[in-house]
Amino acid sequence: MTRGGAGVAQRPDLPAWGPGGLIGIGSGPEPGPGCGTRAAVVDGPGPYGCSSEGAAGTGETPPDGVTAGQALAGYLHDRSADFLRSLRQHRESGSDADGTEEAARQLRRAARRISATLHTFRPLAEEAWADQLRAELGWLSGALAREHALADRRDRLMAALQRLTGRTDRPQPAGRATGRGGDRTAAVRGAGPMRGRTAGGPAAEPSAGEPDTDGLLSEGAARAAALLDRQLTLARSRAHSAALQALGSARFHALADAVAVLASEVPLARAAGTASAAGALHPLAENAHRRLAEAVAALPPARAGHAHQADALSAEHRQDAPWHQVRTLVRLSRYAQEVVAPGRADPRLTEAGRALGRHRDAAEAASAAASAARTPRIAPATAYALGVLHADQRHEVAAARHTFSRLWLPGPEPESRWS
């Protein structure tokens, strides 16, 4: 396995511990005092206030003289205010479905940031309190996220089926007019599938003994879509009911009270009130980035580093868990950066999170297609369409891994930069 992780080969012109990958960190020797485990950043000051020579700095924020407790409390106050504001918007949205969905999204966003901050900077807070609040925020975020995830999964799978069947120029069964580029054919109700016509003339007939895969896909796609829609809509309805129950429970009201207290008072450890922000916050943020770098380096040797490798698809679903863990660590790193240097966000870290978000969505969509294909007594055409859909989503997984790998290890730099 290569040091770059995800099957990305280490460039020979770089030091063994790498160029800091995505966020300017490495796993090798420390470049100098004051920078923790982060490797030297060639372009000058790093994202957490360390210069290229390794000297400690203060970053843009928090300013000089601010203690770690003040900086951490200020960030948590702001996120708690976001949480309470989103909760009020959720209650006031009433029957406005779009408003309710947006308020729930903002509520999850604030909950994730509070929870991640308490996780990364746990030594600076009262640990028992932080652990309990993190557990409750995780429960709420999961309860609210499931309905949204199921709705997105359904939309993703329906769009994929439409895209896959749209690649053929065959009509849909019985009574629907289909076609591409203005060529439309009609199917007589009750008749079997008819051949469509392409812009160049009639579609080629399959040779004798050759399976008509396009016709089989077109025939099974509608049934597959109906099956997936039924399963995912039912699951979404249950998730919606569970979310409403969670928001009306005594457990949630206790959590809302705790966040309301957090908006004005943060239970901090004694050391947080005396340590400087640079001296206490930066090392903890660096630890989060180091864990991310180590998790990426430990990813399974990925033939999935290439966007399209059909021979690797059958085993890749077993490798999803480490990638999901990396996605969580990317979020922790990004949220830690918001605390110690909110004005210096690394856009590559954001893009990496988006790539891993697409990876998770595609992996879960593929699992949903595979689960639907195991439904008893489904027609062979339906099973075939679900198999094609599963393979398509696994290709999306591979493409997302490839995108992340390219973000993690940037392209070659001018030779003088590394000499």
JOSUL-V617655 format. One record per residue. N is the residue number from 1. RES is the residue in one small letter. PHI is phi in whole degrees, -180 to 180 (NA if undefined). PSI is psi in degrees with one decimal (NA if undefined). Layout:
BEGIN
N:RES:PHI:PSI ; N:RES:PHI:PSI
END
This chain:
BEGIN
1:m:NA:139.6 ; 2:t:-84:158.2 ; 3:r:-69:-25.4 ; 4:g:-72:-15.6 ; 5:g:78:160.6 ; 6:a:56:29.1 ; 7:g:74:17.1 ; 8:v:-93:122.2 ; 9:a:-73:142.9 ; 10:q:-74:131.8 ; 11:r:-70:135.7 ; 12:p:-69:-18.5 ; 13:d:-87:2.5 ; 14:l:-107:156.9 ; 15:p:-61:160.6 ; 16:a:-61:-27.8 ; 17:w:-92:8.6 ; 18:g:84:171.0 ; 19:p:-85:14.6 ; 20:g:91:-0.4 ; 21:g:54:-123.8 ; 22:l:-80:-35.1 ; 23:i:-128:20.6 ; 24:g:77:31.8 ; 25:i:-124:158.9 ; 26:g:-140:178.4 ; 27:s:-119:14.1 ; 28:g:-104:-150.1 ; 29:p:-63:149.5 ; 30:e:-73:138.3 ; 31:p:-74:-18.4 ; 32:g:170:175.5 ; 33:p:-68:144.8 ; 34:g:91:-5.5 ; 35:c:-109:9.6 ; 36:g:60:-130.9 ; 37:t:-98:7.4 ; 38:r:-81:134.4 ; 39:a:-73:161.1 ; 40:a:-62:141.3 ; 41:v:-100:122.3 ; 42:v:-67:-34.8 ; 43:d:-81:9.6 ; 44:g:114:-144.5 ; 45:p:-58:136.0 ; 46:g:-81:177.6 ; 47:p:-70:-10.6 ; 48:y:-121:27.1 ; 49:g:88:9.7 ; 50:c:-97:134.0 ; 51:s:-78:172.3 ; 52:s:-67:-19.8 ; 53:e:-84:-8.7 ; 54:g:98:5.7 ; 55:a:-77:146.8 ; 56:a:-72:146.2 ; 57:g:-136:-176.6 ; 58:t:-108:-11.8 ; 59:g:71:-178.8 ; 60:e:-72:-41.8 ; 61:t:-142:148.6 ; 62:p:-73:156.2 ; 63:p:-71:169.7 ; 64:d:-58:143.6 ; 65:g:90:-10.6 ; 66:v:-85:131.6 ; 67:t:-79:165.0 ; 68:a:-62:-38.7 ; 69:g:-64:-41.2 ; 70:q:-66:-43.4 ; 71:a:-66:-44.2 ; 72:l:-67:-42.8 ; 73:a:-64:-38.9 ; 74:g:-62:-42.6 ; 75:y:-65:-44.3 ; 76:l:-67:-34.9 ; 77:h:-60:-45.6 ; 78:d:-64:-43.9 ; 79:r:-69:-33.5 ; 80:s:-66:-39.7 ; 81:a:-63:-39.1 ; 82:d:-61:-42.0 ; 83:f:-60:-49.3 ; 84:l:-68:-36.2 ; 85:r:-65:-42.3 ; 86:s:-66:-36.7 ; 87:l:-64:-41.3 ; 88:r:-65:-41.7 ; 89:q:-64:-36.2 ; 90:h:-65:-41.1 ; 91:r:-71:-32.5 ; 92:e:-85:-12.3 ; 93:s:-70:-26.0 ; 94:g:59:-122.6 ; 95:s:-88:2.9 ; 96:d:-76:101.4 ; 97:a:-64:-42.2 ; 98:d:-65:-42.2 ; 99:g:-65:-39.3 ; 100:t:-65:-42.5 ; 101:e:-65:-42.6 ; 102:e:-66:-40.7 ; 103:a:-64:-40.0 ; 104:a:-65:-37.6 ; 105:r:-64:-43.6 ; 106:q:-67:-33.7 ; 107:l:-65:-44.2 ; 108:r:-64:-39.0 ; 109:r:-60:-46.5 ; 110:a:-67:-40.8 ; 111:a:-63:-41.2 ; 112:r:-62:-42.5 ; 113:r:-69:-39.8 ; 114:i:-64:-46.9 ; 115:s:-62:-44.6 ; 116:a:-65:-38.9 ; 117:t:-65:-41.7 ; 118:l:-67:-29.3 ; 119:h:-72:-49.9 ; 120:t:-69:-41.6 ; 121:f:-106:31.2 ; 122:r:-55:-39.7 ; 123:p:-62:-17.9 ; 124:l:-92:-4.9 ; 125:a:-117:169.7 ; 126:e:-68:113.0 ; 127:e:-65:-39.8 ; 128:a:-64:-43.2 ; 129:w:-64:-44.3 ; 130:a:-63:-42.2 ; 131:d:-65:-41.3 ; 132:q:-67:-43.6 ; 133:l:-66:-38.7 ; 134:r:-61:-42.1 ; 135:a:-63:-41.5 ; 136:e:-69:-38.7 ; 137:l:-67:-37.6 ; 138:g:-64:-39.7 ; 139:w:-61:-46.1 ; 140:l:-66:-45.6 ; 141:s:-61:-41.0 ; 142:g:-66:-40.0 ; 143:a:-65:-37.8 ; 144:l:-80:-28.2 ; 145:a:-77:-26.5 ; 146:r:-64:-44.5 ; 147:e:-62:-45.5 ; 148:h:-62:-41.5 ; 149:a:-65:-40.6 ; 150:l:-67:-38.7 ; 151:a:-64:-43.7 ; 152:d:-65:-37.1 ; 153:r:-66:-41.8 ; 154:r:-62:-47.5 ; 155:d:-61:-39.7 ; 156:r:-64:-45.0 ; 157:l:-70:-38.5 ; 158:m:-64:-42.5 ; 159:a:-65:-38.1 ; 160:a:-66:-41.5 ; 161:l:-63:-42.4 ; 162:q:-63:-40.6 ; 163:r:-66:-41.8 ; 164:l:-67:-43.1 ; 165:t:-75:-24.5 ; 166:g:-70:-14.8 ; 167:r:-73:-20.7 ; 168:t:-96:158.3 ; 169:d:-107:43.6 ; 170:r:-109:145.9 ; 171:p:-73:157.5 ; 172:q:-80:159.4 ; 173:p:-67:151.9 ; 174:a:42:94.9 ; 175:g:86:4.6 ; 176:r:-112:138.5 ; 177:a:-96:129.2 ; 178:t:-134:175.3 ; 179:g:148:173.2 ; 180:r:-134:147.9 ; 181:g:65:26.9 ; 182:g:91:-9.4 ; 183:d:-87:114.1 ; 184:r:-126:141.2 ; 185:t:-127:158.0 ; 186:a:-115:144.1 ; 187:a:-106:130.1 ; 188:v:-75:132.4 ; 189:r:-58:129.3 ; 190:g:91:-13.6 ; 191:a:-84:164.5 ; 192:g:-75:176.9 ; 193:p:-59:138.7 ; 194:m:-108:155.6 ; 195:r:-79:134.2 ; 196:g:-84:174.8 ; 197:r:-123:136.4 ; 198:t:-93:176.6 ; 199:a:-64:-23.3 ; 200:g:-95:0.2 ; 201:g:132:-165.2 ; 202:p:-64:146.7 ; 203:a:-68:145.2 ; 204:a:-70:137.4 ; 205:e:-80:143.3 ; 206:p:-66:146.0 ; 207:s:-70:163.8 ; 208:a:-61:132.4 ; 209:g:83:-9.2 ; 210:e:-90:128.1 ; 211:p:-66:140.0 ; 212:d:-86:82.3 ; 213:t:-67:-35.8 ; 214:d:-65:-44.3 ; 215:g:-66:-38.1 ; 216:l:-65:-40.2 ; 217:l:-66:-43.7 ; 218:s:-63:-38.9 ; 219:e:-67:-39.9 ; 220:g:-86:-17.7 ; 221:a:-64:-42.1 ; 222:a:-64:-42.3 ; 223:r:-68:-38.8 ; 224:a:-63:-41.2 ; 225:a:-63:-41.8 ; 226:a:-65:-40.8 ; 227:l:-65:-47.3 ; 228:l:-64:-41.4 ; 229:d:-61:-42.5 ; 230:r:-65:-46.0 ; 231:q:-67:-46.2 ; 232:l:-74:-33.1 ; 233:t:-67:-40.5 ; 234:l:-63:-44.6 ; 235:a:-64:-37.6 ; 236:r:-67:-39.5 ; 237:s:-61:-41.1 ; 238:r:-66:-40.6 ; 239:a:-65:-37.0 ; 240:h:-63:-43.7 ; 241:s:-63:-40.8 ; 242:a:-65:-38.3 ; 243:a:-66:-41.3 ; 244:l:-64:-40.5 ; 245:q:-64:-39.5 ; 246:a:-64:-43.1 ; 247:l:-70:-19.9 ; 248:g:-100:3.8 ; 249:s:-85:159.9 ; 250:a:-65:-30.7 ; 251:r:-62:-42.8 ; 252:f:-68:-40.5 ; 253:h:-63:-36.3 ; 254:a:-66:-38.4 ; 255:l:-65:-43.6 ; 256:a:-61:-38.0 ; 257:d:-64:-40.3 ; 258:a:-65:-39.9 ; 259:v:-69:-35.5 ; 260:a:-62:-39.2 ; 261:v:-66:-39.1 ; 262:l:-63:-27.8 ; 263:a:-66:-16.6 ; 264:s:-124:-19.8 ; 265:e:-148:127.9 ; 266:v:-115:119.2 ; 267:p:-70:104.2 ; 268:l:-108:155.8 ; 269:a:-71:158.1 ; 270:r:-62:-35.7 ; 271:a:-65:-27.0 ; 272:a:-66:-24.7 ; 273:g:-81:-12.8 ; 274:t:-115:-25.8 ; 275:a:-77:147.7 ; 276:s:-73:157.2 ; 277:a:-62:-43.9 ; 278:a:-66:-37.3 ; 279:g:-76:-26.1 ; 280:a:-108:-40.5 ; 281:l:-77:-42.9 ; 282:h:-62:-45.5 ; 283:p:-61:-36.7 ; 284:l:-69:-38.3 ; 285:a:-65:-39.0 ; 286:e:-63:-36.0 ; 287:n:-62:-39.3 ; 288:a:-63:-41.0 ; 289:h:-71:-35.2 ; 290:r:-65:-41.9 ; 291:r:-62:-37.2 ; 292:l:-64:-47.0 ; 293:a:-61:-40.2 ; 294:e:-67:-38.1 ; 295:a:-67:-38.2 ; 296:v:-66:-42.0 ; 297:a:-64:-26.2 ; 298:a:-92:3.3 ; 299:l:-60:149.6 ; 300:p:-57:146.2 ; 301:p:-56:113.7 ; 302:a:-104:103.6 ; 303:r:-65:-15.5 ; 304:a:-73:0.1 ; 305:g:-65:-15.5 ; 306:h:-100:141.5 ; 307:a:-67:-29.7 ; 308:h:-136:98.9 ; 309:q:-138:93.3 ; 310:a:-65:-29.7 ; 311:d:-71:-12.8 ; 312:a:-98:-6.3 ; 313:l:-67:-34.0 ; 314:s:-65:-28.2 ; 315:a:-102:-9.6 ; 316:e:-68:-30.0 ; 317:h:-63:-22.7 ; 318:r:-78:-11.4 ; 319:q:-101:7.7 ; 320:d:-69:-36.7 ; 321:a:-57:-46.1 ; 322:p:-61:-33.7 ; 323:w:-70:-37.5 ; 324:h:-64:-36.1 ; 325:q:-65:-40.2 ; 326:v:-62:-39.1 ; 327:r:-60:-43.0 ; 328:t:-62:-41.3 ; 329:l:-70:-32.5 ; 330:v:-62:-42.0 ; 331:r:-63:-44.8 ; 332:l:-60:-40.9 ; 333:s:-66:-42.5 ; 334:r:-67:-41.5 ; 335:y:-70:-33.9 ; 336:a:-64:-37.5 ; 337:q:-65:-34.6 ; 338:e:-62:-31.3 ; 339:v:-77:-49.1 ; 340:v:-87:-25.4 ; 341:a:-152:69.7 ; 342:p:-64:-22.8 ; 343:g:-88:4.2 ; 344:r:-131:46.5 ; 345:a:-66:138.4 ; 346:d:-88:114.3 ; 347:p:-63:-26.6 ; 348:r:-67:-31.8 ; 349:l:-67:-39.7 ; 350:t:-64:-43.9 ; 351:e:-65:-37.1 ; 352:a:-63:-40.4 ; 353:g:-63:-38.3 ; 354:r:-67:-40.8 ; 355:a:-62:-42.1 ; 356:l:-73:-26.9 ; 357:g:-65:-42.4 ; 358:r:-64:-36.4 ; 359:h:-61:-47.4 ; 360:r:-64:-44.6 ; 361:d:-61:-43.7 ; 362:a:-68:-39.3 ; 363:a:-64:-42.5 ; 364:e:-70:-34.3 ; 365:a:-66:-40.5 ; 366:a:-63:-40.3 ; 367:s:-64:-37.7 ; 368:a:-65:-40.3 ; 369:a:-65:-42.1 ; 370:a:-65:-39.1 ; 371:s:-65:-41.0 ; 372:a:-65:-34.6 ; 373:a:-67:-19.9 ; 374:r:-87:5.2 ; 375:t:-63:131.5 ; 376:p:-64:144.0 ; 377:r:61:34.5 ; 378:i:-86:156.2 ; 379:a:-69:149.7 ; 380:p:-57:-38.1 ; 381:a:-64:-37.2 ; 382:t:-66:-44.4 ; 383:a:-62:-38.7 ; 384:y:-65:-44.8 ; 385:a:-62:-39.6 ; 386:l:-67:-34.5 ; 387:g:-66:-42.0 ; 388:v:-63:-40.3 ; 389:l:-64:-42.1 ; 390:h:-61:-45.9 ; 391:a:-63:-38.4 ; 392:d:-62:-43.2 ; 393:q:-71:-32.1 ; 394:r:-68:-32.4 ; 395:h:-65:-36.7 ; 396:e:-64:-37.6 ; 397:v:-60:-47.3 ; 398:a:-62:-39.7 ; 399:a:-65:-39.2 ; 400:a:-66:-38.5 ; 401:r:-64:-39.9 ; 402:h:-63:-42.8 ; 403:t:-62:-44.7 ; 404:f:-63:-41.5 ; 405:s:-61:-40.0 ; 406:r:-68:-33.8 ; 407:l:-71:-37.7 ; 408:w:-69:-40.2 ; 409:l:-116:97.5 ; 410:p:-62:168.9 ; 411:g:-69:172.5 ; 412:p:-59:140.9 ; 413:e:-98:162.5 ; 414:p:-55:143.6 ; 415:e:-60:-33.4 ; 416:s:-66:-23.3 ; 417:r:-69:-25.2 ; 418:w:-115:5.2 ; 419:s:-80:NA
END
